[in-house]
Amino acid sequence: MAEVSVLQGNYTYGVTSTLKGFNLPMDLKCSSGDALPCRKAGCDVVQPYAKSCSAAGSRLQIVFCP
């Protein structure tokens, strides 16, 4: 599951959560910087895990099936 909160204060937030039944691989990433990968069912990142991007010219990208 991915949750996106756009332009909350000065940041854009993306959150992944490994809810039971998750089965779609995805990456959350800012237009600059590292991705937050969640590429398998029950992905191995801490749950929930947040990625934030500075709102000034940065974009949050969600890539399904990377």
Buried (B, 14 or more C-beta within 10 A) or exposed (E): BBEEBEEEEEBBBBBBBBEEEBEEBBBBBBEEEEBBBBBEEEBEBEBEBBBBBEBEEBEBEEEEEE
